[in-house]
């Protein structure tokens, strides 16, 4: 009887061991983290509309250009208000670019390459360009804030539109003084 009992225990232990090995193989074969990550990445990729992607790319290009031109204005402008405006462009647009870059990265939107700053002949030329550029930018940011489909992009556009509006008013005031 003792022999029969020890055989049954060995047999049951062997079955349990085989079952555990079989279950562990299935558990290792299904990596739930990678499955959910790939699902969430697909959702992130498909969530952003083409209009939102285009806005991100255009805003990135414009923001980087504002920083580059602002740096040139800081160094080369003869009028102190224009120099200060250039410094403000560098500061504000650098911050906005960092925020937008984080959204672009999260949404898998390729960040555009930086371009060289445009050139102008005088402080007035720079400020005239800033008025025109900020008028155009304000319209685009307000449109995205109103009509965008992604809440993060809409929020960025709304918040940044307020800053762009301030820049536009400052630029208009400076232009009026340079005439």
Residue pairs with C-beta under 8 A, 6 or more apart in sequence:
41 108
44 106
44 107
44 108
45 107
45 108
47 107
47 150
48 107
48 109
48 149
48 150
48 153
49 148
49 149
49 150
51 144
51 147
51 148
51 149
52 107
52 144
52 148
52 149
52 150
52 153
53 107
53 109
55 140
55 144
55 148
55 153
55 157
56 100
56 103
56 104
56 107
56 109
56 153
57 109
57 110
57 112
58 140
59 96
59 100
59 137
59 140
59 141
59 144
59 157
59 160
60 97
60 100
60 101
60 104
60 111
60 112
61 112
61 115
62 133
62 137
63 93
63 96
63 97
63 100
64 93
64 97
64 112
64 114
64 115
65 115
65 117
65 118
66 89
66 93
66 133
67 89
67 90
67 93
67 94
67 97
68 114
68 115
68 116
68 117
69 86
69 89
69 117
69 118
69 126
69 129
69 130
70 85
70 86
70 87
70 88
70 89
70 90
70 93
71 86
71 90
71 117
72 86
72 117
72 119
73 82
73 83
73 85
73 86
73 89
73 123
73 126
74 83
74 86
74 87
74 90
77 83
77 86
77 123
77 126
78 123
79 123
79 174
79 178
81 174
81 177
82 123
82 126
82 127
82 174
82 178
85 127
85 130
85 170
85 171
85 174
86 126
88 167
88 170
89 130
89 167
92 163
92 167
96 156
96 160
96 163
99 156
99 160
100 156
100 160
101 111
103 109
103 152
103 153
103 156
104 110
104 111
105 111
106 152
107 150
107 152
107 153
118 129
120 126
120 129
123 178
124 175
124 178
124 179
127 171
127 174
127 175
127 178
128 175
130 167
130 171
131 168
131 171
131 172
131 175
134 164
134 167
134 168
134 171
135 168
137 164
138 161
138 164
138 165
138 168
141 157
141 158
141 160
141 161
141 164
142 157
142 161
144 153
144 154
144 157
145 154
145 157
145 158
145 161
148 154
148 157
